[in-house]
């Protein structure tokens, strides 16, 4: 999906999404024409970023937390991940995981 669609689905401005990209929080692929292309996983990533900001974390703290999440989980998921191909991104794989894909402590 393009950046405008991601903004519509998440309720976050295009400007904010570009800021998240500048900070390394959101990693879109680029189409041949230069447009940003986001996977369905990006919706969850943006939701997680918004939760961290709402909890009072600064941009630096959010960026620090993002370093704990593999780069492919920050909006540029493996192509098969959106189809639940057994790499942890399907409904069963997400059962005990937050939006970041990191398992919750027991």
N, C-alpha and C positions, 0 to 999 in steps of 0.2 A: 504494500500500500504506500501511497505517497504521503508526504508530511502533512498536507491538509486533511487527509482522511484520518491520520493518526490524531491530529489535533481535535477533530470532530468526535472521534470515538472516546477520547480521554478527557475532553473538556479543558485541555491545556492549550495555551496559545502557541502558534507557530514560532513566535519569537522565543518562548520558553524552551520549546523543543530544540531549537538551534543552540540555545545556551547550554542545554544538557549535552548536546553533541560536542560543543567547544570544551566542556569540562570532562569529556571522556565517559560520561554517564550513559550515553545512548550512542550506539554504533550502527549507523545505517549502511547498507550496501549502496553503491552508486550504479545507476543504469548507464548505458552508453551515452545517453544525452545529458548526463550529469545530475539527473534528478535523484533525490534520496529515495531509497526503497526500504521499507520496514517490514518485518515479519509480524505475524500475529503476536508473537512473544513480546514485542515492543510495547503493546498495550499494558501488559502486566508489569514490565520494567518501569514505565512511566508512573503507574499506580504506586509502585514501591517507592520511587523517588518522591512522589507527592506525600506519601505517608511519613517518610523520614523528615521532610521539610515541616510537615504539620506537627511532628513530635518535637520540633524546635532545633533540629540539627542544622548547623551551618552548611554552606556549600562545600567547604573544605572537609567537614566530617562526612557528608554524603559521598563525596568523591573518594574519601578514604575507605568507606564501607564498600563502595563499588569495586575497589581493587580486590576485595575478597571474593567477588563473583567472577567466574570465568568470562572473558571478553565475549565469547559467543553467546552468553546468556543475557548480554546487555542490549538486546534489540536485534541482534544479527544471529539468530539461532540457526543451527544446522538445518538445512532444507527439510529433512525428514522429521525434524522435531515437532513441527506443527501437525503432523499426521499421526503422531503417537506410534512411532516405529520402534519403541522399546528403548530409547535412549534417555528416558526419564522425563520427557516433556509431555507425554500423553496423560490422560485423566488419571490412570492408575499410578503413574510415576509422580504426579503432583500431589497425591493425596495428603502426604505428610510434609509438604514443602510450602514455603511462602512464595510470594511473587518473584523473589530473587532466584528460586530454584535451590536454595540451601535448606537442608533438612533442619527442622525445628529441634531444639534440644529436648531430650526425653525427660 
